[in-house]
Amino acid sequence: MEQMKKEIKIIVERHSEGYVAYPIGLKGVVVGEGNTYEEALADVKSAIKFHIETFGEEDIETEDIMETFVAEVVV
């Protein structure tokens, strides 16, 4: 049985040592890394597929996300 394709929003951060990418709306910790933006996206996509195969699609909550914001606070 083929899985339905889902659109998942990804945050990509650029750091001095490379890129880090992680999904929004997916329960659990899923992170991708790479030396380039494209490598980080490919790595997180692979990690998301593995997460879904392992834990199932019920961990995806993308339908409830209406908007995504990036905010900054001082702690």
Biopython code that builds the backbone (N, CA, C, O; Angstrom):
import numpy as np
from Bio.PDB.StructureBuilder import StructureBuilder

atoms = [
    (1, "MET", "N", (0.839, -1.176, 0.000)),
    (1, "MET", "CA", (0.000, 0.000, 0.000)),
    (1, "MET", "C", (0.889, 1.246, 0.000)),
    (1, "MET", "O", (1.826, 1.352, 0.791)),
    (2, "GLU", "N", (0.584, 2.182, -0.894)),
    (2, "GLU", "CA", (1.394, 3.395, -1.025)),
    (2, "GLU", "C", (0.916, 4.470, -0.055)),
    (2, "GLU", "O", (-0.285, 4.667, 0.125)),
    (3, "GLN", "N", (1.866, 5.162, 0.565)),
    (3, "GLN", "CA", (1.545, 6.233, 1.499)),
    (3, "GLN", "C", (1.094, 7.468, 0.736)),
    (3, "GLN", "O", (1.573, 7.740, -0.365)),
    (4, "MET", "N", (0.166, 8.216, 1.331)),
    (4, "MET", "CA", (-0.226, 9.499, 0.764)),
    (4, "MET", "C", (0.911, 10.490, 0.990)),
    (4, "MET", "O", (1.546, 10.497, 2.044)),
    (5, "LYS", "N", (1.152, 11.309, 0.002)),
    (5, "LYS", "CA", (2.193, 12.321, 0.156)),
    (5, "LYS", "C", (1.652, 13.480, 0.983)),
    (5, "LYS", "O", (0.504, 13.891, 0.816)),
    (6, "LYS", "N", (2.477, 13.996, 1.864)),
    (6, "LYS", "CA", (2.116, 15.101, 2.744)),
    (6, "LYS", "C", (3.088, 16.249, 2.507)),
    (6, "LYS", "O", (4.274, 16.033, 2.259)),
    (7, "GLU", "N", (2.576, 17.458, 2.585)),
    (7, "GLU", "CA", (3.432, 18.631, 2.507)),
    (7, "GLU", "C", (3.760, 19.061, 3.929)),
    (7, "GLU", "O", (2.864, 19.324, 4.731)),
    (8, "ILE", "N", (5.039, 19.130, 4.234)),
    (8, "ILE", "CA", (5.500, 19.465, 5.579)),
    (8, "ILE", "C", (6.404, 20.687, 5.496)),
    (8, "ILE", "O", (7.328, 20.729, 4.683)),
    (9, "LYS", "N", (6.139, 21.671, 6.331)),
    (9, "LYS", "CA", (6.986, 22.871, 6.375)),
    (9, "LYS", "C", (8.278, 22.545, 7.128)),
    (9, "LYS", "O", (8.273, 21.856, 8.148)),
    (10, "ILE", "N", (9.365, 23.059, 6.596)),
    (10, "ILE", "CA", (10.698, 22.807, 7.156)),
    (10, "ILE", "C", (11.345, 24.140, 7.518)),
    (10, "ILE", "O", (11.310, 25.087, 6.732)),
    (11, "ILE", "N", (11.929, 24.209, 8.696)),
    (11, "ILE", "CA", (12.756, 25.346, 9.099)),
    (11, "ILE", "C", (14.203, 24.967, 8.788)),
    (11, "ILE", "O", (14.658, 23.880, 9.144)),
    (12, "VAL", "N", (14.915, 25.865, 8.127)),
    (12, "VAL", "CA", (16.336, 25.634, 7.839)),
    (12, "VAL", "C", (17.126, 26.769, 8.462)),
    (12, "VAL", "O", (16.853, 27.941, 8.206)),
    (13, "GLU", "N", (18.103, 26.416, 9.279)),
    (13, "GLU", "CA", (18.966, 27.401, 9.928)),
    (13, "GLU", "C", (20.377, 27.285, 9.360)),
    (13, "GLU", "O", (20.896, 26.185, 9.169)),
    (14, "ARG", "N", (20.982, 28.428, 9.094)),
    (14, "ARG", "CA", (22.372, 28.442, 8.637)),
    (14, "ARG", "C", (23.255, 28.796, 9.820)),
    (14, "ARG", "O", (23.057, 29.823, 10.468)),
    (15, "HIS", "N", (24.219, 27.952, 10.094)),
    (15, "HIS", "CA", (25.179, 28.152, 11.181)),
    (15, "HIS", "C", (26.578, 28.233, 10.580)),
    (15, "HIS", "O", (26.761, 27.920, 9.403)),
    (16, "SER", "N", (27.546, 28.640, 11.355)),
    (16, "SER", "CA", (28.913, 28.756, 10.844)),
    (16, "SER", "C", (29.463, 27.401, 10.398)),
    (16, "SER", "O", (30.310, 27.340, 9.507)),
    (17, "GLU", "N", (28.983, 26.308, 11.018)),
    (17, "GLU", "CA", (29.496, 24.980, 10.668)),
    (17, "GLU", "C", (28.607, 24.219, 9.686)),
    (17, "GLU", "O", (28.888, 23.060, 9.383)),
    (18, "GLY", "N", (27.529, 24.849, 9.177)),
    (18, "GLY", "CA", (26.665, 24.184, 8.199)),
    (18, "GLY", "C", (25.207, 24.538, 8.413)),
    (18, "GLY", "O", (24.888, 25.558, 9.023)),
    (19, "TYR", "N", (24.328, 23.692, 7.907)),
    (19, "TYR", "CA", (22.888, 23.929, 7.961)),
    (19, "TYR", "C", (22.196, 22.874, 8.806)),
    (19, "TYR", "O", (22.619, 21.718, 8.847)),
    (20, "VAL", "N", (21.129, 23.284, 9.479)),
    (20, "VAL", "CA", (20.295, 22.392, 10.277)),
    (20, "VAL", "C", (18.861, 22.596, 9.806)),
    (20, "VAL", "O", (18.425, 23.732, 9.618)),
    (21, "ALA", "N", (18.129, 21.509, 9.615)),
    (21, "ALA", "CA", (16.744, 21.589, 9.155)),
    (21, "ALA", "C", (15.868, 20.722, 10.044)),
    (21, "ALA", "O", (16.269, 19.637, 10.462)),
    (22, "TYR", "N", (14.655, 21.217, 10.330)),
    (22, "TYR", "CA", (13.716, 20.431, 11.122)),
    (22, "TYR", "C", (12.289, 20.782, 10.718)),
    (22, "TYR", "O", (12.008, 21.913, 10.321)),
    (23, "PRO", "N", (11.385, 19.800, 10.821)),
    (23, "PRO", "CA", (10.004, 20.009, 10.384)),
    (23, "PRO", "C", (9.151, 20.677, 11.457)),
    (23, "PRO", "O", (9.443, 20.600, 12.651)),
    (24, "ILE", "N", (8.105, 21.323, 11.003)),
    (24, "ILE", "CA", (7.090, 21.892, 11.875)),
    (24, "ILE", "C", (5.889, 20.964, 11.833)),
    (24, "ILE", "O", (5.484, 20.509, 10.763)),
    (25, "GLY", "N", (5.320, 20.681, 13.003)),
    (25, "GLY", "CA", (4.098, 19.889, 13.056)),
    (25, "GLY", "C", (4.303, 18.399, 13.094)),
    (25, "GLY", "O", (3.366, 17.647, 12.828)),
    (26, "LEU", "N", (5.487, 17.950, 13.412)),
    (26, "LEU", "CA", (5.763, 16.524, 13.514)),
    (26, "LEU", "C", (6.168, 16.229, 14.946)),
    (26, "LEU", "O", (7.148, 16.782, 15.445)),
    (27, "LYS", "N", (5.419, 15.360, 15.606)),
    (27, "LYS", "CA", (5.738, 15.011, 16.997)),
    (27, "LYS", "C", (7.061, 14.255, 17.045)),
    (27, "LYS", "O", (7.354, 13.444, 16.166)),
    (28, "GLY", "N", (7.844, 14.521, 18.063)),
    (28, "GLY", "CA", (9.138, 13.865, 18.193)),
    (28, "GLY", "C", (10.235, 14.751, 17.639)),
    (28, "GLY", "O", (9.979, 15.837, 17.119)),
    (29, "VAL", "N", (11.442, 14.275, 17.758)),
    (29, "VAL", "CA", (12.593, 15.051, 17.307)),
    (29, "VAL", "C", (13.081, 14.491, 15.974)),
    (29, "VAL", "O", (13.492, 13.335, 15.877)),
    (30, "VAL", "N", (13.024, 15.330, 14.962)),
    (30, "VAL", "CA", (13.498, 14.954, 13.628)),
    (30, "VAL", "C", (14.362, 16.113, 13.142)),
    (30, "VAL", "O", (13.879, 17.238, 13.012)),
    (31, "VAL", "N", (15.637, 15.843, 12.872)),
    (31, "VAL", "CA", (16.569, 16.894, 12.469)),
    (31, "VAL", "C", (17.414, 16.394, 11.309)),
    (31, "VAL", "O", (17.792, 15.223, 11.263)),
    (32, "GLY", "N", (17.706, 17.283, 10.377)),
    (32, "GLY", "CA", (18.628, 16.989, 9.291)),
    (32, "GLY", "C", (19.764, 17.988, 9.325)),
    (32, "GLY", "O", (19.593, 19.124, 9.766)),
    (33, "GLU", "N", (20.930, 17.559, 8.855)),
    (33, "GLU", "CA", (22.102, 18.436, 8.828)),
    (33, "GLU", "C", (22.797, 18.307, 7.481)),
    (33, "GLU", "O", (22.632, 17.310, 6.777)),
    (34, "GLY", "N", (23.573, 19.322, 7.131)),
    (34, "GLY", "CA", (24.350, 19.254, 5.910)),
    (34, "GLY", "C", (25.273, 20.444, 5.783)),
    (34, "GLY", "O", (25.123, 21.448, 6.479)),
    (35, "ASN", "N", (26.228, 20.314, 4.886)),
    (35, "ASN", "CA", (27.150, 21.416, 4.612)),
    (35, "ASN", "C", (26.485, 22.486, 3.756)),
    (35, "ASN", "O", (26.932, 23.633, 3.734)),
    (36, "THR", "N", (25.406, 22.112, 3.044)),
    (36, "THR", "CA", (24.678, 23.054, 2.202)),
    (36, "THR", "C", (23.196, 22.996, 2.561)),
    (36, "THR", "O", (22.739, 22.068, 3.228)),
    (37, "TYR", "N", (22.463, 23.997, 2.108)),
    (37, "TYR", "CA", (21.008, 24.059, 2.286)),
    (37, "TYR", "C", (20.359, 22.792, 1.713)),
    (37, "TYR", "O", (19.519, 22.168, 2.362)),
    (38, "GLU", "N", (20.755, 22.425, 0.500)),
    (38, "GLU", "CA", (20.178, 21.265, -0.176)),
    (38, "GLU", "C", (20.475, 19.962, 0.569)),
    (38, "GLU", "O", (19.611, 19.090, 0.660)),
    (39, "GLU", "N", (21.690, 19.828, 1.101)),
    (39, "GLU", "CA", (22.047, 18.622, 1.864)),
    (39, "GLU", "C", (21.209, 18.507, 3.128)),
    (39, "GLU", "O", (20.761, 17.417, 3.484)),
    (40, "ALA", "N", (20.997, 19.630, 3.805)),
    (40, "ALA", "CA", (20.189, 19.615, 5.028)),
    (40, "ALA", "C", (18.747, 19.240, 4.710)),
    (40, "ALA", "O", (18.140, 18.464, 5.449)),
    (41, "LEU", "N", (18.180, 19.779, 3.617)),
    (41, "LEU", "CA", (16.821, 19.420, 3.226)),
    (41, "LEU", "C", (16.708, 17.940, 2.871)),
    (41, "LEU", "O", (15.758, 17.273, 3.280)),
    (42, "ALA", "N", (17.666, 17.433, 2.118)),
    (42, "ALA", "CA", (17.646, 16.015, 1.755)),
    (42, "ALA", "C", (17.754, 15.137, 3.002)),
    (42, "ALA", "O", (17.081, 14.112, 3.104)),
    (43, "ASP", "N", (18.596, 15.538, 3.940)),
    (43, "ASP", "CA", (18.784, 14.756, 5.162)),
    (43, "ASP", "C", (17.524, 14.761, 6.021)),
    (43, "ASP", "O", (17.136, 13.720, 6.550)),
    (44, "VAL", "N", (16.880, 15.918, 6.166)),
    (44, "VAL", "CA", (15.660, 15.966, 6.987)),
    (44, "VAL", "C", (14.523, 15.229, 6.290)),
    (44, "VAL", "O", (13.692, 14.619, 6.963)),
    (45, "LYS", "N", (14.463, 15.266, 4.973)),
    (45, "LYS", "CA", (13.427, 14.518, 4.245)),
    (45, "LYS", "C", (13.585, 13.018, 4.495)),
    (45, "LYS", "O", (12.602, 12.312, 4.721)),
    (46, "SER", "N", (14.807, 12.549, 4.453)),
    (46, "SER", "CA", (15.092, 11.140, 4.746)),
    (46, "SER", "C", (14.710, 10.799, 6.184)),
    (46, "SER", "O", (14.140, 9.739, 6.443)),
    (47, "ALA", "N", (15.025, 11.697, 7.121)),
    (47, "ALA", "CA", (14.702, 11.470, 8.531)),
    (47, "ALA", "C", (13.191, 11.460, 8.755)),
    (47, "ALA", "O", (12.694, 10.678, 9.565)),
    (48, "ILE", "N", (12.458, 12.318, 8.045)),
    (48, "ILE", "CA", (10.995, 12.347, 8.163)),
    (48, "ILE", "C", (10.404, 11.044, 7.640)),
    (48, "ILE", "O", (9.525, 10.463, 8.277)),
    (49, "LYS", "N", (10.876, 10.579, 6.487)),
    (49, "LYS", "CA", (10.384, 9.309, 5.936)),
    (49, "LYS", "C", (10.623, 8.166, 6.915)),
    (49, "LYS", "O", (9.736, 7.341, 7.134)),
    (50, "PHE", "N", (11.807, 8.114, 7.500)),
    (50, "PHE", "CA", (12.120, 7.069, 8.487)),
    (50, "PHE", "C", (11.198, 7.185, 9.694)),
    (50, "PHE", "O", (10.692, 6.175, 10.184)),
    (51, "HIS", "N", (10.974, 8.400, 10.177)),
    (51, "HIS", "CA", (10.108, 8.633, 11.336)),
    (51, "HIS", "C", (8.682, 8.132, 11.052)),
    (51, "HIS", "O", (8.074, 7.468, 11.891)),
    (52, "ILE", "N", (8.161, 8.455, 9.869)),
    (52, "ILE", "CA", (6.804, 8.025, 9.502)),
    (52, "ILE", "C", (6.732, 6.512, 9.367)),
    (52, "ILE", "O", (5.764, 5.896, 9.814)),
    (53, "GLU", "N", (7.746, 5.905, 8.755)),
    (53, "GLU", "CA", (7.768, 4.442, 8.617)),
    (53, "GLU", "C", (7.832, 3.763, 9.981)),
    (53, "GLU", "O", (7.250, 2.695, 10.169)),
    (54, "THR", "N", (8.528, 4.368, 10.927)),
    (54, "THR", "CA", (8.705, 3.791, 12.256)),
    (54, "THR", "C", (7.504, 4.027, 13.165)),
    (54, "THR", "O", (7.046, 3.102, 13.836)),
    (55, "PHE", "N", (6.989, 5.258, 13.195)),
    (55, "PHE", "CA", (5.953, 5.630, 14.154)),
    (55, "PHE", "C", (4.572, 5.844, 13.546)),
    (55, "PHE", "O", (3.588, 5.943, 14.278)),
    (56, "GLY", "N", (4.483, 5.916, 12.230)),
    (56, "GLY", "CA", (3.193, 6.105, 11.567)),
    (56, "GLY", "C", (2.881, 7.560, 11.278)),
    (56, "GLY", "O", (3.542, 8.470, 11.780)),
    (57, "GLU", "N", (1.865, 7.758, 10.465)),
    (57, "GLU", "CA", (1.487, 9.104, 10.032)),
    (57, "GLU", "C", (0.685, 9.871, 11.071)),
    (57, "GLU", "O", (0.467, 11.072, 10.910)),
    (58, "GLU", "N", (0.239, 9.205, 12.137)),
    (58, "GLU", "CA", (-0.543, 9.911, 13.151)),
    (58, "GLU", "C", (0.289, 10.945, 13.912)),
    (58, "GLU", "O", (-0.273, 11.763, 14.640)),
    (59, "ASP", "N", (1.604, 10.925, 13.759)),
    (59, "ASP", "CA", (2.467, 11.908, 14.410)),
    (59, "ASP", "C", (2.546, 13.224, 13.635)),
    (59, "ASP", "O", (3.181, 14.176, 14.090)),
    (60, "ILE", "N", (1.910, 13.280, 12.478)),
    (60, "ILE", "CA", (1.953, 14.487, 11.659)),
    (60, "ILE", "C", (0.729, 15.338, 11.983)),
    (60, "ILE", "O", (-0.405, 14.863, 11.907)),
    (61, "GLU", "N", (0.964, 16.587, 12.343)),
    (61, "GLU", "CA", (-0.118, 17.498, 12.703)),
    (61, "GLU", "C", (-0.135, 18.727, 11.801)),
    (61, "GLU", "O", (-0.466, 19.819, 12.264)),
    (62, "THR", "N", (0.211, 18.576, 10.532)),
    (62, "THR", "CA", (0.335, 19.737, 9.648)),
    (62, "THR", "C", (-0.993, 20.392, 9.321)),
    (62, "THR", "O", (-1.026, 21.588, 9.032)),
    (63, "GLU", "N", (-2.104, 19.637, 9.357)),
    (63, "GLU", "CA", (-3.397, 20.218, 9.006)),
    (63, "GLU", "C", (-3.836, 21.281, 10.007)),
    (63, "GLU", "O", (-4.573, 22.200, 9.649)),
    (64, "ASP", "N", (-3.393, 21.167, 11.251)),
    (64, "ASP", "CA", (-3.778, 22.115, 12.291)),
    (64, "ASP", "C", (-2.970, 23.409, 12.238)),
    (64, "ASP", "O", (-3.343, 24.388, 12.885)),
    (65, "ILE", "N", (-1.895, 23.434, 11.497)),
    (65, "ILE", "CA", (-1.031, 24.616, 11.443)),
    (65, "ILE", "C", (-1.571, 25.573, 10.382)),
    (65, "ILE", "O", (-1.572, 25.264, 9.191)),
    (66, "MET", "N", (-2.022, 26.719, 10.830)),
    (66, "MET", "CA", (-2.558, 27.715, 9.900)),
    (66, "MET", "C", (-1.465, 28.651, 9.390)),
    (66, "MET", "O", (-1.445, 29.017, 8.214)),
    (67, "GLU", "N", (-0.552, 29.035, 10.291)),
    (67, "GLU", "CA", (0.546, 29.906, 9.940)),
    (67, "GLU", "C", (1.755, 29.543, 10.769)),
    (67, "GLU", "O", (1.627, 28.948, 11.839)),
    (68, "THR", "N", (2.915, 29.893, 10.286)),
    (68, "THR", "CA", (4.152, 29.666, 11.016)),
    (68, "THR", "C", (4.868, 31.009, 11.163)),
    (68, "THR", "O", (4.991, 31.761, 10.197)),
    (69, "PHE", "N", (5.332, 31.300, 12.362)),
    (69, "PHE", "CA", (6.033, 32.544, 12.630)),
    (69, "PHE", "C", (7.407, 32.250, 13.216)),
    (69, "PHE", "O", (7.609, 31.236, 13.885)),
    (70, "VAL", "N", (8.327, 33.133, 12.958)),
    (70, "VAL", "CA", (9.620, 33.088, 13.635)),
    (70, "VAL", "C", (9.648, 34.316, 14.533)),
    (70, "VAL", "O", (9.503, 35.443, 14.061)),
    (71, "ALA", "N", (9.835, 34.094, 15.821)),
    (71, "ALA", "CA", (9.819, 35.200, 16.786)),
    (71, "ALA", "C", (11.130, 35.191, 17.559)),
    (71, "ALA", "O", (11.881, 34.217, 17.534)),
    (72, "GLU", "N", (11.380, 36.274, 18.228)),
    (72, "GLU", "CA", (12.577, 36.397, 19.037)),
    (72, "GLU", "C", (12.194, 36.920, 20.411)),
    (72, "GLU", "O", (11.433, 37.881, 20.527)),
    (73, "VAL", "N", (12.719, 36.290, 21.448)),
    (73, "VAL", "CA", (12.477, 36.738, 22.811)),
    (73, "VAL", "C", (13.811, 36.805, 23.541)),
    (73, "VAL", "O", (14.777, 36.149, 23.151)),
    (74, "VAL", "N", (13.856, 37.584, 24.578)),
    (74, "VAL", "CA", (15.043, 37.669, 25.426)),
    (74, "VAL", "C", (14.726, 36.905, 26.701)),
    (74, "VAL", "O", (13.700, 37.154, 27.334)),
    (75, "VAL", "N", (15.602, 35.973, 27.086)),
    (75, "VAL", "CA", (15.389, 35.193, 28.309)),
    (75, "VAL", "C", (16.552, 35.386, 29.261)),
    (75, "VAL", "O", (16.561, 34.811, 30.349)),
]
sb = StructureBuilder()
sb.init_structure("model")
sb.init_model(0)
sb.init_chain("A")
sb.init_seg("    ")
for serial, (resi, resn, name, xyz) in enumerate(atoms, 1):
    if name == "N":
        sb.init_residue(resn, " ", resi, " ")
    sb.init_atom(name, np.array(xyz, "f"), 0.0, 1.0, " ", f" {name:<3s}", serial, name[0])
structure = sb.get_structure()
